[in-house]
Amino acid sequence: MKESSHHVVVVGAGFGGLEFTRALDGAPVRITMIDKRNHHLFQPLLYQVATTALATSEVAWPIRHLLRK
């Protein structure tokens, strides 16, 4: 990997943080994402977990899997 002169730190792995990180894909920058959790929770479907229509694994995904190249 080529060393870049810029280092971008993304705070938060919510919708905004994930979309911003994806927008930087291919840019010559080093990216570090910081979040207090190691998973992204898709909150709009959380009520379906409460009503047993979906499993927890269907609304929460490891961040490292979402950002894999």
PyMOL Python script that loads the backbone (N, CA, C, O; Angstrom):
from pymol import cmd

cmd.read_pdbstr("""\
ATOM      1  N   MET A   1       0.830  -1.172   0.000  1.00  0.00           N
ATOM      2  CA  MET A   1       0.000   0.000   0.000  1.00  0.00           C
ATOM      3  C   MET A   1       0.876   1.236   0.000  1.00  0.00           C
ATOM      4  O   MET A   1       1.823   1.331   0.780  1.00  0.00           O
ATOM      5  N   LYS A   2       0.574   2.151  -0.842  1.00  0.00           N
ATOM      6  CA  LYS A   2       1.315   3.400  -0.939  1.00  0.00           C
ATOM      7  C   LYS A   2       0.993   4.281   0.266  1.00  0.00           C
ATOM      8  O   LYS A   2      -0.171   4.444   0.633  1.00  0.00           O
ATOM      9  N   GLU A   3       2.033   4.847   0.876  1.00  0.00           N
ATOM     10  CA  GLU A   3       1.837   5.728   2.028  1.00  0.00           C
ATOM     11  C   GLU A   3       1.264   7.056   1.565  1.00  0.00           C
ATOM     12  O   GLU A   3       1.810   7.692   0.664  1.00  0.00           O
ATOM     13  N   SER A   4       0.172   7.473   2.175  1.00  0.00           N
ATOM     14  CA  SER A   4      -0.450   8.741   1.799  1.00  0.00           C
ATOM     15  C   SER A   4      -0.051   9.821   2.796  1.00  0.00           C
ATOM     16  O   SER A   4       0.385   9.527   3.909  1.00  0.00           O
ATOM     17  N   SER A   5      -0.206  11.058   2.386  1.00  0.00           N
ATOM     18  CA  SER A   5       0.153  12.160   3.269  1.00  0.00           C
ATOM     19  C   SER A   5      -1.032  12.605   4.117  1.00  0.00           C
ATOM     20  O   SER A   5      -0.864  13.414   5.030  1.00  0.00           O
ATOM     21  N   HIS A   6      -2.218  12.094   3.833  1.00  0.00           N
ATOM     22  CA  HIS A   6      -3.411  12.489   4.577  1.00  0.00           C
ATOM     23  C   HIS A   6      -3.975  11.303   5.351  1.00  0.00           C
ATOM     24  O   HIS A   6      -3.989  10.169   4.872  1.00  0.00           O
ATOM     25  N   HIS A   7      -4.435  11.598   6.554  1.00  0.00           N
ATOM     26  CA  HIS A   7      -5.056  10.581   7.397  1.00  0.00           C
ATOM     27  C   HIS A   7      -6.417  11.123   7.818  1.00  0.00           C
ATOM     28  O   HIS A   7      -6.496  12.155   8.485  1.00  0.00           O
ATOM     29  N   VAL A   8      -7.477  10.440   7.434  1.00  0.00           N
ATOM     30  CA  VAL A   8      -8.841  10.847   7.761  1.00  0.00           C
ATOM     31  C   VAL A   8      -9.338   9.980   8.912  1.00  0.00           C
ATOM     32  O   VAL A   8      -9.255   8.753   8.854  1.00  0.00           O
ATOM     33  N   VAL A   9      -9.854  10.621   9.956  1.00  0.00           N
ATOM     34  CA  VAL A   9     -10.435   9.907  11.086  1.00  0.00           C
ATOM     35  C   VAL A   9     -11.943  10.125  11.047  1.00  0.00           C
ATOM     36  O   VAL A   9     -12.415  11.259  11.132  1.00  0.00           O
ATOM     37  N   VAL A  10     -12.689   9.044  10.919  1.00  0.00           N
ATOM     38  CA  VAL A  10     -14.151   9.099  10.879  1.00  0.00           C
ATOM     39  C   VAL A  10     -14.656   8.685  12.256  1.00  0.00           C
ATOM     40  O   VAL A  10     -14.372   7.580  12.720  1.00  0.00           O
ATOM     41  N   VAL A  11     -15.398   9.567  12.904  1.00  0.00           N
ATOM     42  CA  VAL A  11     -15.924   9.281  14.240  1.00  0.00           C
ATOM     43  C   VAL A  11     -17.388   8.878  14.099  1.00  0.00           C
ATOM     44  O   VAL A  11     -18.246   9.697  13.770  1.00  0.00           O
ATOM     45  N   GLY A  12     -17.651   7.607  14.353  1.00  0.00           N
ATOM     46  CA  GLY A  12     -19.013   7.093  14.275  1.00  0.00           C
ATOM     47  C   GLY A  12     -19.239   6.238  13.044  1.00  0.00           C
ATOM     48  O   GLY A  12     -18.877   6.616  11.930  1.00  0.00           O
ATOM     49  N   ALA A  13     -19.846   5.078  13.261  1.00  0.00           N
ATOM     50  CA  ALA A  13     -20.127   4.145  12.173  1.00  0.00           C
ATOM     51  C   ALA A  13     -21.620   4.063  11.909  1.00  0.00           C
ATOM     52  O   ALA A  13     -22.150   2.992  11.612  1.00  0.00           O
ATOM     53  N   GLY A  14     -22.291   5.199  12.017  1.00  0.00           N
ATOM     54  CA  GLY A  14     -23.709   5.258  11.670  1.00  0.00           C
ATOM     55  C   GLY A  14     -23.851   5.419  10.162  1.00  0.00           C
ATOM     56  O   GLY A  14     -22.907   5.176   9.411  1.00  0.00           O
ATOM     57  N   PHE A  15     -25.034   5.830   9.727  1.00  0.00           N
ATOM     58  CA  PHE A  15     -25.268   6.005   8.292  1.00  0.00           C
ATOM     59  C   PHE A  15     -24.277   6.987   7.674  1.00  0.00           C
ATOM     60  O   PHE A  15     -23.713   6.718   6.613  1.00  0.00           O
ATOM     61  N   GLY A  16     -24.066   8.121   8.333  1.00  0.00           N
ATOM     62  CA  GLY A  16     -23.172   9.152   7.804  1.00  0.00           C
ATOM     63  C   GLY A  16     -21.729   8.703   7.739  1.00  0.00           C
ATOM     64  O   GLY A  16     -21.058   8.910   6.728  1.00  0.00           O
ATOM     65  N   GLY A  17     -21.244   8.089   8.809  1.00  0.00           N
ATOM     66  CA  GLY A  17     -19.863   7.626   8.847  1.00  0.00           C
ATOM     67  C   GLY A  17     -19.576   6.555   7.813  1.00  0.00           C
ATOM     68  O   GLY A  17     -18.530   6.578   7.164  1.00  0.00           O
ATOM     69  N   LEU A  18     -20.497   5.618   7.657  1.00  0.00           N
ATOM     70  CA  LEU A  18     -20.307   4.558   6.663  1.00  0.00           C
ATOM     71  C   LEU A  18     -20.342   5.110   5.240  1.00  0.00           C
ATOM     72  O   LEU A  18     -19.521   4.730   4.405  1.00  0.00           O
ATOM     73  N   GLU A  19     -21.286   5.999   4.964  1.00  0.00           N
ATOM     74  CA  GLU A  19     -21.401   6.560   3.617  1.00  0.00           C
ATOM     75  C   GLU A  19     -20.181   7.423   3.283  1.00  0.00           C
ATOM     76  O   GLU A  19     -19.674   7.370   2.163  1.00  0.00           O
ATOM     77  N   PHE A  20     -19.712   8.207   4.239  1.00  0.00           N
ATOM     78  CA  PHE A  20     -18.527   9.035   4.023  1.00  0.00           C
ATOM     79  C   PHE A  20     -17.309   8.163   3.742  1.00  0.00           C
ATOM     80  O   PHE A  20     -16.524   8.460   2.842  1.00  0.00           O
ATOM     81  N   THR A  21     -17.153   7.089   4.509  1.00  0.00           N
ATOM     82  CA  THR A  21     -16.025   6.184   4.314  1.00  0.00           C
ATOM     83  C   THR A  21     -16.095   5.518   2.945  1.00  0.00           C
ATOM     84  O   THR A  21     -15.073   5.371   2.275  1.00  0.00           O
ATOM     85  N   ARG A  22     -17.274   5.123   2.531  1.00  0.00           N
ATOM     86  CA  ARG A  22     -17.427   4.526   1.195  1.00  0.00           C
ATOM     87  C   ARG A  22     -17.139   5.538   0.096  1.00  0.00           C
ATOM     88  O   ARG A  22     -16.603   5.177  -0.952  1.00  0.00           O
ATOM     89  N   ALA A  23     -17.487   6.797   0.323  1.00  0.00           N
ATOM     90  CA  ALA A  23     -17.220   7.843  -0.673  1.00  0.00           C
ATOM     91  C   ALA A  23     -15.721   8.061  -0.854  1.00  0.00           C
ATOM     92  O   ALA A  23     -15.285   8.496  -1.920  1.00  0.00           O
ATOM     93  N   LEU A  24     -14.936   7.767   0.164  1.00  0.00           N
ATOM     94  CA  LEU A  24     -13.483   7.924   0.077  1.00  0.00           C
ATOM     95  C   LEU A  24     -12.796   6.711  -0.545  1.00  0.00           C
ATOM     96  O   LEU A  24     -11.576   6.709  -0.708  1.00  0.00           O
ATOM     97  N   ASP A  25     -13.557   5.695  -0.890  1.00  0.00           N
ATOM     98  CA  ASP A  25     -12.982   4.486  -1.486  1.00  0.00           C
ATOM     99  C   ASP A  25     -12.170   4.850  -2.723  1.00  0.00           C
ATOM    100  O   ASP A  25     -12.669   5.501  -3.641  1.00  0.00           O
ATOM    101  N   GLY A  26     -10.941   4.428  -2.732  1.00  0.00           N
ATOM    102  CA  GLY A  26     -10.064   4.702  -3.865  1.00  0.00           C
ATOM    103  C   GLY A  26      -9.274   5.995  -3.730  1.00  0.00           C
ATOM    104  O   GLY A  26      -8.344   6.234  -4.500  1.00  0.00           O
ATOM    105  N   ALA A  27      -9.630   6.824  -2.768  1.00  0.00           N
ATOM    106  CA  ALA A  27      -8.892   8.074  -2.556  1.00  0.00           C
ATOM    107  C   ALA A  27      -7.539   7.754  -1.912  1.00  0.00           C
ATOM    108  O   ALA A  27      -7.431   6.798  -1.144  1.00  0.00           O
ATOM    109  N   PRO A  28      -6.526   8.536  -2.215  1.00  0.00           N
ATOM    110  CA  PRO A  28      -5.192   8.263  -1.664  1.00  0.00           C
ATOM    111  C   PRO A  28      -5.049   8.772  -0.226  1.00  0.00           C
ATOM    112  O   PRO A  28      -4.192   9.609   0.059  1.00  0.00           O
ATOM    113  N   VAL A  29      -5.882   8.270   0.664  1.00  0.00           N
ATOM    114  CA  VAL A  29      -5.847   8.673   2.070  1.00  0.00           C
ATOM    115  C   VAL A  29      -5.884   7.435   2.957  1.00  0.00           C
ATOM    116  O   VAL A  29      -6.385   6.381   2.563  1.00  0.00           O
ATOM    117  N   ARG A  30      -5.352   7.584   4.143  1.00  0.00           N
ATOM    118  CA  ARG A  30      -5.445   6.535   5.156  1.00  0.00           C
ATOM    119  C   ARG A  30      -6.686   6.849   5.982  1.00  0.00           C
ATOM    120  O   ARG A  30      -6.883   7.993   6.391  1.00  0.00           O
ATOM    121  N   ILE A  31      -7.525   5.847   6.231  1.00  0.00           N
ATOM    122  CA  ILE A  31      -8.788   6.065   6.935  1.00  0.00           C
ATOM    123  C   ILE A  31      -8.817   5.242   8.219  1.00  0.00           C
ATOM    124  O   ILE A  31      -8.495   4.054   8.221  1.00  0.00           O
ATOM    125  N   THR A  32      -9.207   5.895   9.304  1.00  0.00           N
ATOM    126  CA  THR A  32      -9.432   5.225  10.578  1.00  0.00           C
ATOM    127  C   THR A  32     -10.853   5.540  11.014  1.00  0.00           C
ATOM    128  O   THR A  32     -11.245   6.705  11.063  1.00  0.00           O
ATOM    129  N   MET A  33     -11.631   4.500  11.333  1.00  0.00           N
ATOM    130  CA  MET A  33     -12.993   4.705  11.815  1.00  0.00           C
ATOM    131  C   MET A  33     -13.039   4.377  13.303  1.00  0.00           C
ATOM    132  O   MET A  33     -12.534   3.343  13.742  1.00  0.00           O
ATOM    133  N   ILE A  34     -13.653   5.274  14.070  1.00  0.00           N
ATOM    134  CA  ILE A  34     -13.772   5.090  15.515  1.00  0.00           C
ATOM    135  C   ILE A  34     -15.254   5.034  15.878  1.00  0.00           C
ATOM    136  O   ILE A  34     -16.033   5.913  15.509  1.00  0.00           O
ATOM    137  N   ASP A  35     -15.623   3.991  16.601  1.00  0.00           N
ATOM    138  CA  ASP A  35     -16.993   3.862  17.090  1.00  0.00           C
ATOM    139  C   ASP A  35     -16.935   3.105  18.405  1.00  0.00           C
ATOM    140  O   ASP A  35     -16.040   2.284  18.606  1.00  0.00           O
ATOM    141  N   LYS A  36     -17.869   3.366  19.298  1.00  0.00           N
ATOM    142  CA  LYS A  36     -17.853   2.673  20.584  1.00  0.00           C
ATOM    143  C   LYS A  36     -18.298   1.219  20.468  1.00  0.00           C
ATOM    144  O   LYS A  36     -18.105   0.433  21.396  1.00  0.00           O
ATOM    145  N   ARG A  37     -18.883   0.865  19.353  1.00  0.00           N
ATOM    146  CA  ARG A  37     -19.304  -0.522  19.121  1.00  0.00           C
ATOM    147  C   ARG A  37     -18.579  -1.075  17.892  1.00  0.00           C
ATOM    148  O   ARG A  37     -18.087  -0.316  17.058  1.00  0.00           O
ATOM    149  N   ASN A  38     -18.520  -2.391  17.791  1.00  0.00           N
ATOM    150  CA  ASN A  38     -17.883  -3.006  16.626  1.00  0.00           C
ATOM    151  C   ASN A  38     -18.913  -3.478  15.597  1.00  0.00           C
ATOM    152  O   ASN A  38     -18.600  -4.263  14.702  1.00  0.00           O
ATOM    153  N   HIS A  39     -20.155  -2.983  15.742  1.00  0.00           N
ATOM    154  CA  HIS A  39     -21.207  -3.367  14.797  1.00  0.00           C
ATOM    155  C   HIS A  39     -22.049  -2.144  14.434  1.00  0.00           C
ATOM    156  O   HIS A  39     -22.100  -1.160  15.172  1.00  0.00           O
ATOM    157  N   HIS A  40     -22.703  -2.233  13.285  1.00  0.00           N
ATOM    158  CA  HIS A  40     -23.643  -1.201  12.842  1.00  0.00           C
ATOM    159  C   HIS A  40     -25.048  -1.751  13.058  1.00  0.00           C
ATOM    160  O   HIS A  40     -25.365  -2.861  12.630  1.00  0.00           O
ATOM    161  N   LEU A  41     -25.878  -0.967  13.722  1.00  0.00           N
ATOM    162  CA  LEU A  41     -27.254  -1.374  13.995  1.00  0.00           C
ATOM    163  C   LEU A  41     -28.192  -0.594  13.088  1.00  0.00           C
ATOM    164  O   LEU A  41     -28.237   0.635  13.142  1.00  0.00           O
ATOM    165  N   PHE A  42     -28.941  -1.307  12.256  1.00  0.00           N
ATOM    166  CA  PHE A  42     -29.897  -0.668  11.350  1.00  0.00           C
ATOM    167  C   PHE A  42     -31.186  -0.428  12.129  1.00  0.00           C
ATOM    168  O   PHE A  42     -32.080  -1.273  12.140  1.00  0.00           O
ATOM    169  N   GLN A  43     -31.272   0.716  12.771  1.00  0.00           N
ATOM    170  CA  GLN A  43     -32.367   1.011  13.694  1.00  0.00           C
ATOM    171  C   GLN A  43     -33.761   1.037  13.071  1.00  0.00           C
ATOM    172  O   GLN A  43     -34.722   0.711  13.768  1.00  0.00           O
ATOM    173  N   PRO A  44     -33.929   1.406  11.791  1.00  0.00           N
ATOM    174  CA  PRO A  44     -35.289   1.399  11.238  1.00  0.00           C
ATOM    175  C   PRO A  44     -35.983   0.030  11.292  1.00  0.00           C
ATOM    176  O   PRO A  44     -37.212  -0.038  11.258  1.00  0.00           O
ATOM    177  N   LEU A  45     -35.221  -1.042  11.374  1.00  0.00           N
ATOM    178  CA  LEU A  45     -35.833  -2.381  11.446  1.00  0.00           C
ATOM    179  C   LEU A  45     -35.823  -2.970  12.853  1.00  0.00           C
ATOM    180  O   LEU A  45     -36.200  -4.126  13.040  1.00  0.00           O
ATOM    181  N   LEU A  46     -35.402  -2.196  13.833  1.00  0.00           N
ATOM    182  CA  LEU A  46     -35.300  -2.713  15.192  1.00  0.00           C
ATOM    183  C   LEU A  46     -36.645  -3.171  15.753  1.00  0.00           C
ATOM    184  O   LEU A  46     -36.702  -4.130  16.523  1.00  0.00           O
ATOM    185  N   TYR A  47     -37.713  -2.496  15.374  1.00  0.00           N
ATOM    186  CA  TYR A  47     -39.042  -2.906  15.868  1.00  0.00           C
ATOM    187  C   TYR A  47     -39.391  -4.317  15.402  1.00  0.00           C
ATOM    188  O   TYR A  47     -40.127  -5.028  16.086  1.00  0.00           O
ATOM    189  N   GLN A  48     -38.869  -4.732  14.241  1.00  0.00           N
ATOM    190  CA  GLN A  48     -39.164  -6.082  13.754  1.00  0.00           C
ATOM    191  C   GLN A  48     -38.440  -7.144  14.574  1.00  0.00           C
ATOM    192  O   GLN A  48     -38.898  -8.283  14.661  1.00  0.00           O
ATOM    193  N   VAL A  49     -37.316  -6.775  15.170  1.00  0.00           N
ATOM    194  CA  VAL A  49     -36.647  -7.701  16.086  1.00  0.00           C
ATOM    195  C   VAL A  49     -37.504  -7.862  17.344  1.00  0.00           C
ATOM    196  O   VAL A  49     -37.653  -8.968  17.863  1.00  0.00           O
ATOM    197  N   ALA A  50     -38.066  -6.751  17.827  1.00  0.00           N
ATOM    198  CA  ALA A  50     -38.912  -6.795  19.027  1.00  0.00           C
ATOM    199  C   ALA A  50     -40.174  -7.627  18.807  1.00  0.00           C
ATOM    200  O   ALA A  50     -40.691  -8.232  19.745  1.00  0.00           O
ATOM    201  N   THR A  51     -40.667  -7.657  17.570  1.00  0.00           N
ATOM    202  CA  THR A  51     -41.874  -8.435  17.272  1.00  0.00           C
ATOM    203  C   THR A  51     -41.541  -9.820  16.719  1.00  0.00           C
ATOM    204  O   THR A  51     -42.427 -10.524  16.236  1.00  0.00           O
ATOM    205  N   THR A  52     -40.290 -10.206  16.787  1.00  0.00           N
ATOM    206  CA  THR A  52     -39.749 -11.497  16.328  1.00  0.00           C
ATOM    207  C   THR A  52     -39.918 -11.740  14.832  1.00  0.00           C
ATOM    208  O   THR A  52     -39.859 -12.885  14.386  1.00  0.00           O
ATOM    209  N   ALA A  53     -40.125 -10.692  14.059  1.00  0.00           N
ATOM    210  CA  ALA A  53     -40.215 -10.853  12.609  1.00  0.00           C
ATOM    211  C   ALA A  53     -38.827 -11.016  11.988  1.00  0.00           C
ATOM    212  O   ALA A  53     -38.684 -11.632  10.932  1.00  0.00           O
ATOM    213  N   LEU A  54     -37.808 -10.465  12.644  1.00  0.00           N
ATOM    214  CA  LEU A  54     -36.429 -10.584  12.180  1.00  0.00           C
ATOM    215  C   LEU A  54     -35.535 -10.997  13.338  1.00  0.00           C
ATOM    216  O   LEU A  54     -35.834 -10.726  14.501  1.00  0.00           O
ATOM    217  N   ALA A  55     -34.439 -11.651  13.003  1.00  0.00           N
ATOM    218  CA  ALA A  55     -33.436 -11.990  14.011  1.00  0.00           C
ATOM    219  C   ALA A  55     -32.486 -10.806  14.189  1.00  0.00           C
ATOM    220  O   ALA A  55     -32.335  -9.978  13.290  1.00  0.00           O
ATOM    221  N   THR A  56     -31.861 -10.736  15.338  1.00  0.00           N
ATOM    222  CA  THR A  56     -30.904  -9.660  15.608  1.00  0.00           C
ATOM    223  C   THR A  56     -29.813  -9.610  14.550  1.00  0.00           C
ATOM    224  O   THR A  56     -29.370  -8.528  14.167  1.00  0.00           O
ATOM    225  N   SER A  57     -29.381 -10.756  14.080  1.00  0.00           N
ATOM    226  CA  SER A  57     -28.310 -10.801  13.079  1.00  0.00           C
ATOM    227  C   SER A  57     -28.721 -10.179  11.748  1.00  0.00           C
ATOM    228  O   SER A  57     -27.866  -9.899  10.908  1.00  0.00           O
ATOM    229  N   GLU A  58     -30.007  -9.962  11.550  1.00  0.00           N
ATOM    230  CA  GLU A  58     -30.482  -9.362  10.304  1.00  0.00           C
ATOM    231  C   GLU A  58     -30.524  -7.834  10.352  1.00  0.00           C
ATOM    232  O   GLU A  58     -30.762  -7.195   9.327  1.00  0.00           O
ATOM    233  N   VAL A  59     -30.298  -7.245  11.517  1.00  0.00           N
ATOM    234  CA  VAL A  59     -30.302  -5.781  11.627  1.00  0.00           C
ATOM    235  C   VAL A  59     -29.009  -5.234  12.226  1.00  0.00           C
ATOM    236  O   VAL A  59     -28.855  -4.020  12.354  1.00  0.00           O
ATOM    237  N   ALA A  60     -28.089  -6.106  12.591  1.00  0.00           N
ATOM    238  CA  ALA A  60     -26.802  -5.675  13.142  1.00  0.00           C
ATOM    239  C   ALA A  60     -25.690  -6.415  12.419  1.00  0.00           C
ATOM    240  O   ALA A  60     -25.695  -7.644  12.347  1.00  0.00           O
ATOM    241  N   TRP A  61     -24.732  -5.656  11.880  1.00  0.00           N
ATOM    242  CA  TRP A  61     -23.647  -6.251  11.107  1.00  0.00           C
ATOM    243  C   TRP A  61     -22.305  -5.743  11.604  1.00  0.00           C
ATOM    244  O   TRP A  61     -22.184  -4.571  11.961  1.00  0.00           O
ATOM    245  N   PRO A  62     -21.282  -6.614  11.633  1.00  0.00           N
ATOM    246  CA  PRO A  62     -19.946  -6.157  12.014  1.00  0.00           C
ATOM    247  C   PRO A  62     -19.462  -5.070  11.042  1.00  0.00           C
ATOM    248  O   PRO A  62     -19.598  -5.209   9.826  1.00  0.00           O
ATOM    249  N   ILE A  63     -18.909  -4.011  11.583  1.00  0.00           N
ATOM    250  CA  ILE A  63     -18.435  -2.898  10.754  1.00  0.00           C
ATOM    251  C   ILE A  63     -17.369  -3.369   9.778  1.00  0.00           C
ATOM    252  O   ILE A  63     -17.354  -2.933   8.627  1.00  0.00           O
ATOM    253  N   ARG A  64     -16.482  -4.247  10.216  1.00  0.00           N
ATOM    254  CA  ARG A  64     -15.397  -4.707   9.328  1.00  0.00           C
ATOM    255  C   ARG A  64     -15.949  -5.409   8.087  1.00  0.00           C
ATOM    256  O   ARG A  64     -15.320  -5.361   7.029  1.00  0.00           O
ATOM    257  N   HIS A  65     -17.104  -6.056   8.192  1.00  0.00           N
ATOM    258  CA  HIS A  65     -17.710  -6.709   7.023  1.00  0.00           C
ATOM    259  C   HIS A  65     -18.327  -5.690   6.069  1.00  0.00           C
ATOM    260  O   HIS A  65     -18.315  -5.887   4.854  1.00  0.00           O
ATOM    261  N   LEU A  66     -18.862  -4.613   6.613  1.00  0.00           N
ATOM    262  CA  LEU A  66     -19.485  -3.583   5.774  1.00  0.00           C
ATOM    263  C   LEU A  66     -18.453  -2.792   4.979  1.00  0.00           C
ATOM    264  O   LEU A  66     -18.765  -2.258   3.915  1.00  0.00           O
ATOM    265  N   LEU A  67     -17.233  -2.715   5.488  1.00  0.00           N
ATOM    266  CA  LEU A  67     -16.206  -1.896   4.840  1.00  0.00           C
ATOM    267  C   LEU A  67     -15.153  -2.710   4.112  1.00  0.00           C
ATOM    268  O   LEU A  67     -14.160  -2.151   3.646  1.00  0.00           O
ATOM    269  N   ARG A  68     -15.345  -4.005   4.006  1.00  0.00           N
ATOM    270  CA  ARG A  68     -14.374  -4.839   3.282  1.00  0.00           C
ATOM    271  C   ARG A  68     -14.267  -4.431   1.838  1.00  0.00           C
ATOM    272  O   ARG A  68     -15.241  -4.009   1.215  1.00  0.00           O
ATOM    273  N   LYS A  69     -13.078  -4.561   1.319  1.00  0.00           N
ATOM    274  CA  LYS A  69     -12.870  -4.242  -0.103  1.00  0.00           C
ATOM    275  C   LYS A  69     -13.053  -5.476  -0.935  1.00  0.00           C
ATOM    276  O   LYS A  69     -12.921  -5.422  -2.157  1.00  0.00           O
TER     277      LYS A  69
END
""", "prot")
cmd.dss("prot")
cmd.show_as("cartoon", "prot")
cmd.util.cbc("prot")
cmd.orient("prot")
